[in-house]
Amino acid sequence: MPKILKEADNFSSFTWKDLPPEALLFIHEHYFSKEMTAEGYMAAYFGNKVSGIKHEADRLFEEAKQDALERGDFPDELLEVWTKKIIPKDTEEKSSSSFSKANSKPVFRDKSEVKRANLTQQIQQKEDQMDEVSHLNRQFGERIDEFLSASRSYFGQAEELLSQSAYYNPQKASHDQLVLMDVQQHLDSLSHQQMDLLELNSRKLRFKTEDEIDQLYQERNKLVW
């Protein structure tokens, strides 16, 4: 991913930015066209689930750029794309603005391809969100089960102590046991209510996200190949 270094602070800070879709299509065309679709490569890059994929994309872009320059067929629209840029101290603001514009330019020989890549990225992000929600639900359920298991163990120990003390004060022990049972039932009820509420909200979010993903797929399928 492009790295912007600032000379003003002696290069101690920097900013990361993703390569623009047109640069990724250039990389795909030179290295991955036989292994996967452009959509697949875009999704892998923006999903960032493959270790080091963005740093490797920087290297491949520079390598393919050098080869294309030597052949004389490097696309003009990619001339302003950088994988590393140093912003001079006296022109930091101007250079940063120029770099931002260069990397956000939507110009490419196939606008549908860029739009398709952007939609693919949005689809991947929403699918990742759904996976994350499912993961959090499982974690919450496991924590609730652990809490209930531990509380039942403690309540069991407390009931055993009350049974032992019943010999000395049966009436108080009976009252305390009823209170203990009421507290345990209340905790069980609250825990299950929380799980039901979480499941309901998660289901609503999942349906909403699935609808949004379907709409993105429909929009992408309408684009001209």
NUDOFI-650160 format. One record per residue (C-alpha): x, y, z negated; residue number from 1; residue in three letters. Coordinates in steps of 0.1 Angstrom, whole numbers, plus 5000, padded with zeros to 4 digits. Each point is the difference from the previous one (the first is absolute). Example, Ala and Ser with C-alpha at 12.3 -4.5 7.8 and 13.67 -1.06 7.14 Angstrom:
     X     Y     Z   nr  rest
  5123  4955  4922    1   ALA
  5014  5034  5007    2   SER
END
This chain:
     X     Y     Z   nr  rest
  5000  5000  5000    1   MET
  5014  5034  5009    2   PRO
  5020  5016  4972    3   LYS
  5002  5038  4996    4   ILE
  5030  5012  4980    5   LEU
  5002  5035  4987    6   LYS
  5034  5017  5000    7   GLU
  4987  5027  4976    8   ALA
  5001  4977  4970    9   ASP
  5032  4982  5011   10   ASN
  4980  4971  5015   11   PHE
  4989  4988  4966   12   SER
  4964  4999  5011   13   SER
  4983  4987  5031   14   PHE
  4966  4993  5015   15   THR
  4988  4969  5017   16   TRP
  4976  5000  5030   17   LYS
  4986  4972  5021   18   ASP
  5009  4998  5037   19   LEU
  4972  5013  5022   20   PRO
  4979  4974  5019   21   PRO
  5017  5008  5034   22   GLU
  5034  4991  4986   23   ALA
  4986  4967  4986   24   LEU
  4986  4992  5034   25   LEU
  5034  5007  5015   26   PHE
  5016  4975  4975   27   ILE
  4973  4974  5007   28   HIS
  5005  5003  5037   29   GLU
  5037  4993  4997   30   HIS
  5001  4974  4973   31   TYR
  4967  4984  4991   32   PHE
  4978  4999  5031   33   SER
  5004  4962  5003   34   LYS
  4995  4993  4963   35   GLU
  4970  5021  4990   36   MET
  4976  5026  5013   37   THR
  5006  5037  4995   38   ALA
  4971  5000  4976   39   GLU
  5016  4973  4979   40   GLY
  5033  5018  4998   41   TYR
  4983  5033  4991   42   MET
  4980  4982  4972   43   ALA
  5032  4984  4987   44   ALA
  5019  5033  5000   45   TYR
  4972  5021  4983   46   PHE
  4990  4972  4977   47   GLY
  5036  4999  4988   48   ASN
  4997  4964  4987   49   LYS
  5031  4987  5018   50   VAL
  5031  5009  4980   51   SER
  5022  5026  5017   52   GLY
  4978  5003  5031   53   ILE
  5001  5038  5001   54   LYS
  5037  5002  4996   55   HIS
  5004  4974  5027   56   GLU
  4977  5020  5023   57   ALA
  5023  5030  4996   58   ASP
  5030  4979  5011   59   ARG
  4981  4984  5029   60   LEU
  4988  5034  5012   61   PHE
  5035  5015  5000   62   GLU
  5014  4969  5018   63   GLU
  4972  5000  5026   64   ALA
  5003  5037  5005   65   LYS
  5038  4998  5006   66   GLN
  4994  4972  5026   67   ASP
  4973  5020  5017   68   ALA
  5020  5032  5001   69   LEU
  5029  4981  5017   70   GLU
  4975  4987  5026   71   ARG
  4984  5034  5003   72   GLY
  4965  4988  4993   73   ASP
  4994  5013  4964   74   PHE
  4965  5016  4997   75   PRO
  5002  5037  4998   76   ASP
  4972  5000  4973   77   GLU
  5023  4981  4977   78   LEU
  5029  5024  5002   79   LEU
  4990  5018  4969   80   GLU
  4994  4969  4978   81   VAL
  5026  4996  4973   82   TRP
  5009  4972  4977   83   THR
  5023  5023  4979   84   LYS
  5001  5037  5000   85   LYS
  5021  5025  4980   86   ILE
  4984  5033  4992   87   ILE
  5026  5028  4998   88   PRO
  4998  5022  4970   89   LYS
  4993  5033  5019   90   ASP
  4974  4984  5023   91   THR
  4984  4975  4977   92   GLU
  4964  5013  5003   93   GLU
  5002  5004  5038   94   LYS
  5016  4966  5006   95   SER
  4975  4982  4977   96   SER
  4971  5015  5018   97   SER
  5015  4991  5034   98   SER
  5006  4964  4988   99   PHE
  4964  4997  4987  100   SER
  4986  5012  5033  101   LYS
  5022  4976  5020  102   ALA
  4990  4970  4980  103   ASN
  4963  5009  5000  104   SER
  4997  5006  5037  105   LYS
  4973  4977  5015  106   PRO
  5014  5003  5035  107   VAL
  5007  4966  5016  108   PHE
  4995  4985  5034  109   ARG
  4970  4980  4988  110   ASP
  4978  5019  4975  111   LYS
  4977  4970  4996  112   SER
  5030  4980  4987  113   GLU
  5008  5026  4974  114   VAL
  4964  5002  4989  115   LYS
  4998  4962  4998  116   ARG
  5031  5000  4978  117   ALA
  4985  5026  4977  118   ASN
  4968  4980  4997  119   LEU
  5020  4968  4994  120   THR
  5018  5018  4972  121   GLN
  4967  5011  4984  122   GLN
  4986  4965  5002  123   ILE
  5032  4986  4984  124   GLN
  4997  5025  4971  125   GLN
  4964  4992  4993  126   LYS
  5007  4962  5001  127   GLU
  5029  5006  4976  128   ASP
  4976  5020  4977  129   GLN
  4976  4971  5000  130   MET
  5028  4976  4991  131   ASP
  5011  5023  4972  132   GLU
  4965  5002  4986  133   VAL
  4997  4962  5000  134   SER
  5033  4997  4983  135   HIS
  4990  5024  4973  136   LEU
  4967  4982  4995  137   ASN
  5018  4967  4994  138   ARG
  5024  5017  4976  139   GLN
  4971  5016  4980  140   PHE
  4982  4967  4999  141   GLY
  5031  4982  4987  142   GLU
  5005  5026  4973  143   ARG
  4963  4998  4989  144   ILE
  5003  4962  4998  145   ASP
  5032  5003  4979  146   GLU
  4983  5025  4977  147   PHE
  4970  4978  4995  148   LEU
  5021  4970  4994  149   SER
  5021  5018  4974  150   ALA
  4969  5016  4983  151   SER
  4983  4966  4997  152   ARG
  5032  4986  4984  153   SER
  5000  5028  4974  154   TYR
  4963  4996  4994  155   PHE
  5005  4963  4995  156   GLY
  5027  5007  4974  157   GLN
  4978  5025  4983  158   ALA
  4970  4976  4998  159   GLU
  5023  4974  4985  160   GLU
  5010  5024  4972  161   LEU
  4964  5009  4994  162   LEU
  4991  4963  4997  163   SER
  5027  4997  4973  164   GLN
  4988  5031  4981  165   SER
  4964  4988  5001  166   ALA
  5007  4979  4969  167   TYR
  5005  5031  4980  168   TYR
  4974  5023  5015  169   ASN
  4976  4981  5023  170   PRO
  4977  5030  5006  171   GLN
  5028  5024  5010  172   LYS
  5017  4974  5022  173   ALA
  4967  4993  5018  174   SER
  4995  5037  5006  175   HIS
  5036  5005  5012  176   ASP
  4996  4970  5024  177   GLN
  4969  5015  5015  178   LEU
  5018  5033  5005  179   VAL
  5030  4982  5016  180   LEU
  4977  4982  5024  181   MET
  4983  5032  5010  182   ASP
  5033  5017  5007  183   VAL
  5012  4970  5021  184   GLN
  4968  5000  5020  185   GLN
  5002  5037  5005  186   HIS
  5036  4998  5013  187   LEU
  4990  4971  5023  188   ASP
  4971  5020  5014  189   SER
  5020  5032  5005  190   LEU
  5028  4981  5018  191   SER
  4975  4983  5024  192   HIS
  4983  5033  5006  193   GLN
  5033  5016  5010  194   GLN
  5008  4971  5023  195   MET
  4965  5001  5016  196   ASP
  5003  5038  5005  197   LEU
  5035  4997  5015  198   LEU
  4988  4972  5023  199   GLU
  4970  5021  5011  200   LEU
  5021  5031  5008  201   ASN
  5027  4979  5017  202   SER
  4973  4984  5022  203   ARG
  4986  5034  5010  204   LYS
  5035  5013  5008  205   LEU
  5008  4969  5020  206   ARG
  4968  5003  5021  207   PHE
  5007  5037  5006  208   LYS
  5036  4993  5010  209   THR
  4990  4971  5022  210   GLU
  4976  5024  5018  211   ASP
  5027  5026  5004  212   GLU
  5024  4973  5014  213   ILE
  4973  4988  5025  214   ASP
  4995  5036  5012  215   GLN
  5038  5004  5005  216   LEU
  5001  4968  5019  217   TYR
  4971  5011  5022  218   GLN
  5017  5034  5006  219   GLU
  5033  4982  5009  220   ARG
  4983  4975  5023  221   ASN
  4985  5029  5020  222   LYS
  5034  5013  5009  223   LEU
  5013  4994  5035  224   VAL
  5028  4975  5002  225   TRP
END
